[in-house]
Amino acid sequence: MKNWNDMSDADFRQEVRRFLETEYPATLRHAAHRPRIHELRPWLQKLHAAGWSAPAWPAEYGGMGLNPAKLLILYDEEQRLGVSRGVDMGVQMVGPLVLHFGTQAQKDHWLPRILSYETIWCQGYSEPGAGSDLANLRTQAVLEGDEFVINGQKIWTTMAQDATHIFMLVRTDPNAPKKQQGISFLLARMDQPGITVRPIKTLAGEEEFCEVFLDNARTPRENLVGEMNKGWTMAKALLSFERIFIGSPNLAQNALIQLEGFARGRGAFEDPVFRDRFAQAALDVEDHAALYTRFADQLKRGETLGSDVSILKVWVTETFQRITELMIEAAGPDGGTVGPLQINNVGVDILSSFYKARPSTIYGGSNEIQRNILAKAVLELPE
Ligand SMILES: Cc1cc2nc3c(=O)[nH]c(=O)nc-3n(C[C@H](O)[C@H](O)[C@H](O)COP(=O)(O)OP(=O)(O)OC[C@H]3O[C@@H](n4cnc5c(N)ncnc54)[C@H](O)[C@@H]3O)c2cc1C
């Protein structure tokens, strides 16, 4: 089996770039919408066949076993080429959960099915009334014989309409003294009478996420991952390494490249006010990239990231939003055009970039919550 970590960073980057450029469908690069499963199937099959489904998993479980340095290069190349996140919650979230906390039987059953995309997963955490304050969640699971019976509602569940399975946080002990206690982690099939999925249309007109209603839904006892009532600690442990990726500079860098091309085509640089604002955005992108490199170096040295990493997400998403707003302004009366605008014979879809930027300050922990973390843990400000 190939040991990717033995390659030089430059060789690895070249290999990744070659693979992505050859195999990732051109039609899905920088896609304006989050692609659905039927669009992604051929690509997922190629990923699986090449052994590239799970970059961060250990090689003994079918992953690429990449160290943090190599992983950052892979994600960097994916974002550069506009590879969609697609339906990655099995590989990114359930797989690591089962790897860390699952029994051997759970690993043997679930990991190969996640790798081959035989199972497609959605994340059932958020509920009406339990978003930023997730520990408020009220969906209940009660053990009846060998099955959990689940009642409640999840919301904002990305691509639930395409998922074969859901992993969710549920309340298993409503009498626990603290709300963070008494929460467990369950896996369940989506195709059962107790589960109803209702897609929600976004501002962009896409059905990207859904409401999921659980009405006496059932799952066997062996689909409890980790200890009963210890789900909260597990959910938090899983988030630690992810925090740098959500703050990667690519979102803003790609938008800046798009803005520059668009503004040149439109002659917007003749306006000194636009030039000023463009320069400010470009400097923000550069500053952010420099800071990201500092955190990435920490990871490469094997260090754990501190709470200060929250700054990356705040900065990149707000810069991303400012850039897409500038793009709308530079388009003048065409700023509200749905679909691509033709600039020098190249189609640029500015409105979908604008729409993509809107929720980025909400998902992955809203920016207000990230600022609270910075205020408390880094600046040590009072409550
Ligand atoms: C595109 C997208 C995809 C998503 N996909 C999923 C998914 O697949 N699965 C899933 O479970 N969830 C998903 N979510 C939900 C996401 O995790 C929540 O939207 C997020 O946690 C915020 O929760 P909320 O929407 O309930 O807002 P609330 O928590 O109600 O917050 C509302 C506003 O109040 C602010 N606020 C809240 N508390 C504080 C505080 N203490 N101090 C200061 N300000 C505060 C927030 O920042 C926000 O501006 C997705 C969201 C988006 C936008």
The ligand as a Tripos MOL2 file, in Angstrom:
@<TRIPOS>MOLECULE
LIG
   53    58     1     0     0
SMALL
NO_CHARGES

@<TRIPOS>ATOM
      1 C1        -26.0080   25.9370    5.1850 C.3       1 LIG1
      2 C2        -26.2740   25.3070    6.5230 C.ar      1 LIG1
      3 C3        -26.1720   23.9230    6.6620 C.ar      1 LIG1
      4 C4        -26.4400   23.3330    7.9020 C.ar      1 LIG1
      5 N1        -26.3700   21.9520    7.9930 N.ar      1 LIG1
      6 C5        -26.6760   21.3470    9.1640 C.ar      1 LIG1
      7 C6        -26.6960   19.9130    9.2670 C.ar      1 LIG1
      8 O1        -26.4380   19.1870    8.2990 O.2       1 LIG1
      9 N2        -27.0280   19.3750   10.4400 N.ar      1 LIG1
     10 C7        -27.3280   20.1130   11.5600 C.ar      1 LIG1
     11 O2        -27.5780   19.5330   12.6110 O.2       1 LIG1
     12 N3        -27.3280   21.4780   11.5010 N.ar      1 LIG1
     13 C8        -27.0150   22.1030   10.3260 C.ar      1 LIG1
     14 N4        -27.0400   23.4850   10.2410 N.ar      1 LIG1
     15 C9        -27.5060   24.2630   11.3950 C.3       1 LIG1
     16 C10       -26.4420   25.0850   12.0730 C.3       1 LIG1
     17 O3        -25.5900   24.2850   12.8250 O.3       1 LIG1
     18 C11       -27.1910   26.1220   12.9270 C.3       1 LIG1
     19 O4        -27.8650   26.9840   12.0340 O.3       1 LIG1
     20 C12       -26.2660   26.9330   13.7970 C.3       1 LIG1
     21 O5        -25.7370   26.1230   14.8080 O.3       1 LIG1
     22 C13       -27.0080   28.1190   14.4310 C.3       1 LIG1
     23 O6        -28.1500   27.6980   15.0950 O.3       1 LIG1
     24 P1        -29.5880   28.3550   14.8090 P.3       1 LIG1
     25 O7        -29.7960   28.4150   13.3350 O.co2     1 LIG1
     26 O8        -30.5870   27.6060   15.6350 O.co2     1 LIG1
     27 O9        -29.4920   29.8450   15.3280 O.3       1 LIG1
     28 P2        -29.5940   30.3450   16.8340 P.3       1 LIG1
     29 O10       -28.7120   29.5080   17.6890 O.co2     1 LIG1
     30 O11       -31.0250   30.4560   17.1940 O.co2     1 LIG1
     31 O12       -28.9630   31.7810   16.6970 O.3       1 LIG1
     32 C14       -29.6690   32.8840   16.1350 C.3       1 LIG1
     33 C15       -28.7440   34.0890   16.1630 C.3       1 LIG1
     34 O13       -28.3990   34.4150   17.5190 O.3       1 LIG1
     35 C16       -26.9930   34.3870   17.6800 C.3       1 LIG1
     36 N5        -26.6640   33.8250   19.0140 N.ar      1 LIG1
     37 C17       -27.0970   32.6520   19.5270 C.ar      1 LIG1
     38 N6        -26.5850   32.4680   20.7590 N.ar      1 LIG1
     39 C18       -25.7900   33.5260   21.0170 C.ar      1 LIG1
     40 C19       -24.9820   33.9090   22.1160 C.ar      1 LIG1
     41 N7        -24.8540   33.1420   23.2000 N.pl3     1 LIG1
     42 N8        -24.3070   35.0860   22.0330 N.ar      1 LIG1
     43 C20       -24.4000   35.8800   20.9300 C.ar      1 LIG1
     44 N9        -25.1630   35.5720   19.8660 N.ar      1 LIG1
     45 C21       -25.8470   34.4190   19.8990 C.ar      1 LIG1
     46 C22       -26.4600   33.4930   16.5790 C.3       1 LIG1
     47 O14       -25.1390   33.7980   16.2490 O.3       1 LIG1
     48 C23       -27.4100   33.8280   15.4450 C.3       1 LIG1
     49 O15       -27.0280   35.0230   14.8100 O.3       1 LIG1
     50 C24       -26.7770   24.1150    9.0200 C.ar      1 LIG1
     51 C25       -26.8680   25.5200    8.8770 C.ar      1 LIG1
     52 C26       -26.6250   26.1100    7.6550 C.ar      1 LIG1
     53 C27       -26.7440   27.5940    7.5370 C.3       1 LIG1
@<TRIPOS>BOND
     1     1     2 1
     2     2     3 ar
     3     2    52 ar
     4     3     4 ar
     5     4     5 ar
     6     4    50 ar
     7     5     6 ar
     8     6     7 ar
     9     6    13 1
    10     7     8 2
    11     7     9 ar
    12     9    10 ar
    13    10    11 2
    14    10    12 ar
    15    12    13 ar
    16    13    14 ar
    17    14    15 1
    18    14    50 ar
    19    15    16 1
    20    16    17 1
    21    16    18 1
    22    18    19 1
    23    18    20 1
    24    20    21 1
    25    20    22 1
    26    22    23 1
    27    23    24 1
    28    24    25 2
    29    24    26 1
    30    24    27 1
    31    27    28 1
    32    28    29 2
    33    28    30 1
    34    28    31 1
    35    31    32 1
    36    32    33 1
    37    33    34 1
    38    33    48 1
    39    34    35 1
    40    35    36 1
    41    35    46 1
    42    36    37 ar
    43    36    45 ar
    44    37    38 ar
    45    38    39 ar
    46    39    40 ar
    47    39    45 ar
    48    40    41 1
    49    40    42 ar
    50    42    43 ar
    51    43    44 ar
    52    44    45 ar
    53    46    47 1
    54    46    48 1
    55    48    49 1
    56    50    51 ar
    57    51    52 ar
    58    52    53 1
@<TRIPOS>SUBSTRUCTURE
     1 LIG1         1 GROUP 0 **** ****
